[in-house]
Amino acid sequence: MEPLPAPSPTSVRIAGDHYQWLVAWEGCLALLRENAARSENPVVSVGVELDGVGNLDDVVLLRRRPPHTYTQVKYTVDSSTPVNEEYLTKPSKDGGPSVLKKIAKAWRTLKADGMPADLVLSTNRAPDPADSLVAVRDSRSQLLMPKAGLQGPRSALGAARARWAAAAGLSEDELRELLSVLRFDLARDQTHVQQRLELLMAVAGLRHDEHAVASGADWVAKQVRAGHRTLTLDMVKAAVDTLGLKAGPARAVLSIATLKPDPVADDADYAIDWVDRFDGPDDFTKRRPLHPATWAQLQTDIEAAPAHLPLGTAAISITGSIRLAPAFLTGAAFRMVTGADLAVLQRGQLWSTSEPYNAPQPPTIQEHSLDQGDELAVAIAVATDPTEDVLDYLREQQTPVSKLLVLTPPGGAKDRSIPDSAAANALAIGIRDVVRRATRTASRIHLFIAGPMGLALLLGHRWNRLRPTVVYEDVRTAQGYEVAFTIQA
């Protein structure tokens, strides 16, 4: 790509406005999904440039009960102004109040009402790691507190705190109180916002391509131009119909992250964050729990997830980053007999357990005799063929199995051998039916999966009327595999 020309003032303004409309559309998605999922305290309307809340008026999420969320949206075209003391406390170009002083004034106005408030500075600017206060921001809560309140007045942190308080027109105690409710949602570049919106639209039961996201943001802009400062549930539902965005049911969100942080974890109805409890520096090398964390603890957390979702939840979207054994376990935790409908994004498609299909797709079967016991080993060979590795493992570990069944889709194991959700469901049922017939005399199943994560989820969801199943994870060590979970099927 050739370098782009420098943006004109008009293009900067248009880009900034579009960024705000994207953030507002994100609020509209929360309005849709939380009401459909019967959340305990859902968003009831979305304010855009709402009156009476000062500079925290760009996007306001009004909930059934406080705290409401008041967001100041700030956009920049380059990385020359990171979020730091200078950016926050410097007066505006025309000599007006600084960003921090405007936020502090709005906070005081909201505080006078006596109701709690959730404040957000949302920007594509990155945090400045050299700034004393910004550097202590907790990435989980997006708050500077409690670390910003530590250390004495003679420390670098204490001196910075005093400067911020003076610039904001607050006492240090008031600054601490403000920083306890002001979230710094930083480094949200437009690509990140776009990808997050695609995920949120998918779990809201909407089309989730780039054009669909743009349609939602453009609808917000049209409402603002027409003078509508408050967007209600009925208005957003009507827009979804008019724009032709509806694709399926809105879903509760279960976030399970073991490899990397989930961008929609904050919007999930329940989130399991194991990123720091898995061994390895990145999502390519993270394959097993990091001691003292164990597979058994992860199994307990995943199997407890259904009880943490809103009462009566049926349609559920799984987000996050998990390997095949945890994906299979998640499907099993919400087995078909419970009435749950699971869905997950797979290569840009929404794979759902309720997707209709013509008939079960029987897999191709290869049988390898081992004569080491009366149990059964099954290898699902979809993305690649793990047969030799699995046979080596079973022999080395003297696993008490009579044979190994290797099940592949028609055409053999290869990348993208499952084209869509319907094909994935048909194959999952075909695999389950083959295993049911093969385990009539076996006391236990040993399961190895090499395929897309979505198939593992769908297969676990259908895994009933079977023997107790030991699920293995490929951990890329000398032994190749290790036992992850045991599931009563």
C-alpha positions in Angstrom: 0.0 0.0 0.0 1.3 3.4 -1.0 1.5 6.1 1.8 -1.7 8.1 2.1 -1.7 11.9 1.8 -2.0 14.0 4.9 -5.6 14.3 6.0 -7.4 17.6 5.6 -9.2 19.3 8.5 -12.5 18.2 7.0 -11.4 14.6 6.7 -10.1 14.6 10.3 -13.5 15.9 11.5 -15.4 13.4 9.5 -13.2 10.5 10.7 -13.6 11.7 14.3 -17.4 11.8 13.9 -17.5 8.4 12.4 -15.4 7.0 15.2 -18.0 8.5 17.7 -20.9 6.9 15.7 -19.1 3.5 15.9 -18.9 3.8 19.7 -22.5 4.9 19.9 -23.6 1.9 17.7 -21.7 -0.3 20.2 -24.0 1.1 22.8 -27.0 0.2 20.7 -25.8 -3.4 20.4 -25.5 -3.5 24.2 -29.1 -2.2 24.4 -30.3 -5.0 22.1 -28.4 -7.9 23.5 -28.8 -7.1 27.2 -32.6 -6.7 26.9 -32.9 -9.9 24.8 -30.8 -11.8 27.3 -32.8 -10.5 30.2 -29.7 -9.0 31.9 -30.2 -8.0 35.5 -29.5 -4.3 34.9 -29.8 -3.7 31.1 -29.2 -0.6 29.1 -32.6 1.0 28.5 -31.5 3.8 26.1 -28.4 5.3 24.5 -27.7 9.0 24.7 -25.6 10.7 22.0 -24.4 14.2 22.8 -26.9 14.1 25.6 -27.8 17.4 27.4 -26.9 18.1 31.0 -23.8 15.9 31.5 -21.1 18.3 30.3 -18.2 16.8 28.3 -19.1 13.3 29.1 -22.0 13.4 26.7 -20.7 11.8 23.6 -22.2 8.4 24.3 -24.3 7.7 27.4 -25.6 4.2 28.4 -28.6 4.8 30.6 -29.4 1.6 32.6 -32.5 0.5 34.5 -30.6 1.4 37.7 -27.4 3.5 38.2 -24.6 3.6 37.6 -25.1 4.9 34.0 -22.0 5.1 31.8 -20.9 8.5 30.5 -18.3 8.4 27.7 -16.1 11.1 26.3 -14.9 10.0 22.8 -11.6 11.4 21.5 -10.1 10.6 18.1 -6.7 11.3 16.6 -5.3 10.7 13.1 -1.8 9.8 14.3 0.2 8.7 17.3 1.7 12.1 18.2 -0.5 12.7 21.2 -0.4 9.7 23.6 -2.5 9.8 26.7 -0.3 11.3 29.4 -0.2 14.2 31.8 0.5 16.8 29.1 -2.4 15.6 26.9 -4.9 15.5 29.8 -3.9 18.7 31.6 -3.0 21.0 28.7 -5.5 23.8 27.9 -7.3 23.5 24.6 -5.9 25.2 21.5 -8.2 28.2 22.1 -7.2 28.5 25.7 -10.2 26.6 27.1 -10.3 24.0 29.9 -8.1 20.9 29.5 -9.5 17.4 28.9 -9.1 16.5 32.6 -10.7 19.7 33.8 -13.7 19.2 31.6 -14.1 15.6 32.9 -13.7 16.8 36.5 -16.4 19.5 36.0 -18.9 17.0 34.4 -18.1 14.5 37.3 -19.0 17.1 39.9 -22.3 17.8 38.1 -23.1 14.1 38.1 -21.9 13.6 41.6 -24.3 16.4 42.8 -27.2 14.2 41.9 -26.1 11.7 44.5 -26.1 8.7 42.2 -23.0 6.6 41.2 -21.6 7.0 37.7 -19.3 5.1 35.5 -17.1 7.5 33.5 -15.1 6.6 30.4 -12.4 8.3 28.3 -12.5 6.3 25.1 -9.8 7.1 22.5 -7.6 5.5 19.8 -4.7 7.3 21.5 -2.2 4.9 23.2 -1.2 5.2 26.8 2.2 6.7 27.5 4.2 4.1 29.4 6.6 6.8 30.7 3.8 8.7 32.5 3.8 8.1 36.2 0.0 7.8 36.6 -1.1 6.4 33.3 1.5 3.7 33.6 -0.2 2.2 36.7 -3.5 1.7 34.8 -5.0 -1.7 35.4 -5.7 -3.2 31.9 -8.5 -5.4 33.4 -10.5 -2.6 35.0 -9.1 0.3 32.9 -8.8 2.3 36.1 -5.7 4.1 37.5 -6.8 3.3 41.0 -5.9 1.8 43.4 -2.2 2.1 42.3 -2.6 5.8 41.5 -3.4 6.5 45.1 -0.4 4.7 46.6 3.0 6.2 47.6 3.5 9.5 49.5 3.6 13.1 48.3 7.4 13.1 47.8 7.3 10.2 45.3 7.1 10.6 41.6 3.5 9.2 41.7 2.6 11.6 44.5 4.0 14.6 42.7 2.1 13.7 39.5 -1.1 13.2 41.6 -0.7 16.8 43.0 -0.2 18.2 39.5 -3.2 16.4 38.1 -5.4 17.6 41.0 -4.3 21.2 40.6 -4.9 21.0 36.8 -8.4 19.5 37.4 -9.3 22.0 40.1 -9.8 19.2 42.6 -8.3 18.3 45.9 -6.2 15.2 46.0 -8.9 13.3 47.8 -11.4 14.3 45.1 -8.9 13.3 42.4 -8.6 9.8 44.0 -12.4 9.6 44.0 -12.7 10.6 40.4 -10.0 8.2 39.3 -11.9 5.4 41.1 -14.7 5.8 38.5 -13.0 7.1 35.4 -12.0 4.3 33.1 -9.3 4.9 30.5 -10.4 2.9 27.4 -7.2 3.5 25.4 -5.6 2.4 22.1 -8.9 1.6 20.5 -7.9 2.1 16.9 -10.5 1.9 14.2 -9.6 -1.6 13.2 -10.0 -2.8 16.8 -13.4 -1.1 17.1 -14.5 -2.6 13.8 -13.5 -6.2 14.8 -15.1 -5.8 18.2 -18.4 -4.5 16.6 -18.4 -7.5 14.2 -18.2 -9.8 17.2 -20.9 -7.9 19.1 -23.2 -7.9 16.1 -22.8 -11.6 15.7 -23.8 -12.3 19.3 -26.7 -9.9 19.0 -28.0 -12.1 16.1 -27.2 -9.6 13.4 -25.2 -9.6 10.2 -21.7 -8.9 11.1 -19.8 -8.0 8.0 -18.0 -4.7 7.4 -21.0 -3.3 5.5 -23.4 -4.2 8.3 -21.2 -2.3 10.9 -21.1 0.7 8.6 -24.9 0.6 8.2 -25.3 0.7 12.0 -22.9 3.7 12.4 -24.5 5.6 9.6 -27.9 5.1 11.2 -26.7 6.6 14.4 -25.3 9.6 12.4 -28.7 10.1 10.7 -30.5 10.1 14.1 -28.1 12.7 15.5 -28.6 14.9 12.4 -32.3 14.6 12.8 -32.0 15.9 16.4 -32.6 12.6 18.3 -30.4 12.6 21.3 -31.8 9.5 22.9 -32.0 6.2 21.1 -34.5 3.8 22.5 -34.9 0.0 22.2 -37.8 0.4 19.9 -35.9 2.7 17.7 -32.9 0.4 17.4 -35.1 -2.6 16.8 -36.9 -0.7 14.0 -33.5 0.2 12.5 -32.4 -3.4 12.5 -35.5 -4.4 10.5 -35.2 -1.4 8.1 -31.5 -2.0 7.5 -32.1 -5.8 7.0 -29.5 -6.6 9.7 -31.4 -9.5 11.4 -29.7 -12.8 11.1 -30.7 -14.9 14.1 -31.5 -14.7 17.9 -29.7 -12.4 20.2 -27.5 -14.4 22.5 -26.1 -14.3 26.0 -22.3 -14.2 25.9 -19.9 -16.6 27.6 -16.3 -15.4 27.3 -13.6 -18.1 27.8 -10.0 -16.8 27.3 -7.0 -19.0 27.8 -4.7 -17.9 25.0 -5.2 -14.1 24.7 -7.6 -11.5 26.2 -11.1 -11.5 24.7 -12.1 -8.1 23.3 -15.7 -8.6 24.3 -15.1 -10.0 27.8 -16.3 -6.7 29.4 -19.7 -7.2 27.6 -20.0 -10.8 28.4 -22.7 -12.1 30.7 -20.0 -14.3 32.3 -16.3 -14.4 31.7 -13.6 -16.9 32.5 -10.2 -15.4 32.2 -7.3 -17.9 32.3 -4.9 -16.0 30.0 -2.4 -15.6 32.9 -2.9 -19.2 34.1 -1.8 -20.8 30.8 1.9 -21.6 30.1 3.6 -19.8 27.3 4.3 -16.2 26.1 1.8 -16.1 23.3 -1.3 -17.8 21.9 0.7 -20.0 19.6 2.6 -21.6 22.5 0.0 -21.6 25.3 -1.3 -25.2 25.4 -1.6 -26.2 29.1 -2.3 -24.7 32.5 0.7 -23.1 34.2 1.5 -24.7 37.6 -0.2 -24.5 40.1 -3.3 -24.1 37.9 -4.6 -27.4 36.6 -6.9 -28.8 34.0 -9.3 -29.9 36.8 -9.7 -26.3 38.0 -10.5 -25.2 34.4 -13.0 -28.0 34.1 -14.7 -26.8 37.3 -14.9 -23.2 36.0 -16.3 -24.2 32.6 -18.8 -26.6 34.0 -20.0 -24.0 36.5 -20.6 -21.4 33.7 -24.3 -22.3 32.9 -25.3 -21.3 36.5 -23.7 -17.9 36.0 -25.7 -16.9 32.9 -29.1 -15.1 33.1 -32.0 -17.3 34.2 -33.7 -18.9 31.3 -30.8 -18.4 28.9 -31.1 -20.6 25.9 -29.1 -19.0 23.0 -25.5 -18.5 24.0 -22.5 -17.2 22.1 -19.0 -18.5 23.0 -16.3 -15.9 22.6 -12.6 -15.8 23.5 -9.7 -18.1 22.7 -9.6 -21.7 23.7 -8.0 -24.9 22.4 -9.8 -28.0 21.3 -10.2 -29.9 24.6 -11.7 -26.8 26.4 -14.0 -26.2 23.4 -15.3 -29.7 23.5 -15.8 -29.4 27.3 -17.7 -26.2 26.8 -20.0 -27.9 24.4 -20.5 -30.7 26.8 -21.3 -28.3 29.7 -24.2 -27.0 27.6 -25.2 -30.4 26.1 -28.1 -30.5 23.6 -30.3 -32.2 26.2 -30.3 -29.0 28.3 -32.0 -27.1 25.5 -29.0 -24.7 24.9 -28.2 -23.3 21.5 -24.5 -22.6 21.2 -22.8 -20.5 18.6 -19.2 -19.5 17.9 -17.5 -17.4 15.2 -15.4 -19.7 12.9 -13.5 -18.1 10.1 -16.0 -15.2 9.9 -19.0 -17.5 10.0 -21.4 -18.1 12.9 -21.4 -21.8 13.6 -24.5 -22.6 15.6 -25.7 -25.9 17.1 -29.2 -25.1 15.9 -28.2 -24.7 12.2 -30.4 -27.0 10.1 -28.8 -29.7 7.9 -30.1 -32.2 5.5 -28.8 -35.4 7.1 -25.9 -36.6 9.3 -22.6 -36.9 7.5 -21.0 -40.2 8.3 -17.2 -39.9 8.5 -14.7 -42.1 6.8 -13.4 -44.7 9.3 -9.9 -46.2 9.6 -9.4 -48.8 12.3 -6.0 -49.6 14.0 -5.8 -52.6 16.3 -3.8 -52.1 19.6 -5.1 -55.0 21.9 -4.0 -53.2 25.1 -7.4 -53.3 26.9 -11.1 -53.1 26.5 -11.5 -49.3 26.1 -11.7 -47.3 22.8 -9.6 -44.6 21.4 -11.0 -42.1 18.8 -9.1 -39.6 16.8 -11.1 -36.8 14.9 -8.9 -36.0 11.9 -10.4 -33.0 10.2 -7.8 -30.2 9.8 -4.9 -32.7 9.8 -4.3 -36.4 10.3 -2.9 -37.1 13.8 -2.9 -40.9 13.5 0.8 -41.6 13.9 1.2 -39.3 16.8 -1.9 -40.7 18.6 -0.7 -44.3 18.0 2.7 -43.5 19.3 1.2 -41.9 22.4 -1.2 -44.8 23.1 1.6 -47.4 22.8 4.1 -45.4 24.9 1.5 -44.8 27.7 0.1 -48.3 27.5 -3.4 -46.8 27.4 -5.8 -49.7 27.9 -7.5 -49.5 24.5 -8.5 -52.3 22.1 -8.3 -50.1 19.0 -8.0 -46.6 17.6 -10.8 -45.3 15.3 -9.7 -42.5 13.0 -12.7 -40.5 11.7 -12.2 -38.1 8.8 -14.7 -36.1 6.7 -15.3 -37.1 3.1 -12.3 -36.2 1.1 -9.9 -36.7 3.9 -8.3 -34.5 6.5 -7.4 -31.0 5.1 -7.6 -27.4 5.9 -11.1 -26.0 5.5 -12.6 -29.4 4.9 -15.8 -28.2 6.6 -17.3 -25.3 4.6 -20.0 -24.0 6.9 -22.1 -24.4 10.0 -24.6 -26.9 8.5 -21.7 -29.2 7.3 -20.1 -29.0 10.8 -23.3 -30.0 12.5 -23.9 -32.9 10.0 -20.4 -34.2 10.6 -20.6 -33.8 14.4 -23.7 -35.9 14.4 -22.2 -38.5 12.0 -19.1 -38.8 14.2 -21.2 -39.2 17.4 -23.4 -41.9 15.8 -20.3 -43.9 14.7 -18.8 -43.6 18.2 -22.1 -44.7 19.8 -22.1 -47.9 17.8 -18.4 -48.6 18.4 -18.6 -48.2 22.2 -21.4 -50.7 23.0 -18.8 -53.0 24.5 -16.2 -50.4 25.6 -16.0 -49.1 29.1 -14.4 -45.8 28.3 -13.5 -43.5 25.3 -10.2 -41.7 24.8 -10.8 -38.7 22.5 -8.2 -36.9 20.4 -9.3 -34.0 18.2 -7.5 -32.3 15.3 -9.9 -29.9 13.7 -11.5 -26.4 13.9 -12.5 -25.2 17.4 -16.1 -24.7 16.2 -16.4 -28.5 15.4 -15.0 -29.4 18.9 -17.7 -27.2 20.5 -20.5 -28.7 18.3 -19.3 -32.2 18.9 -19.2 -31.7 22.7 -22.7 -30.3 22.6 -23.9 -33.5 20.9 -21.8 -35.9 23.0 -24.6 -37.8 24.9 -25.6 -41.5 25.3 -21.9 -42.4 25.3 -19.3 -43.8 27.7 -17.2 -41.7 30.0 -14.8 -39.8 27.8 -11.2 -38.8 28.5 -10.4 -35.7 26.3 -6.7 -35.1 25.4 -4.9 -31.9 24.4 -2.0 -31.7 22.0 0.6 -30.0 24.3 3.6 -30.2 21.9 5.9 -31.9 24.4 8.0 -35.0 24.1 4.9 -37.2 24.9 2.7 -35.2 22.5 -0.6 -35.3 24.4 -1.8 -35.1 28.0 -5.1 -35.8 29.6 -7.2 -32.6 29.9 -10.7 -33.6 31.1 -12.8 -36.6 31.9 -16.5 -36.1 30.9 -19.4 -38.3 32.0 -21.3 -38.8 28.7 
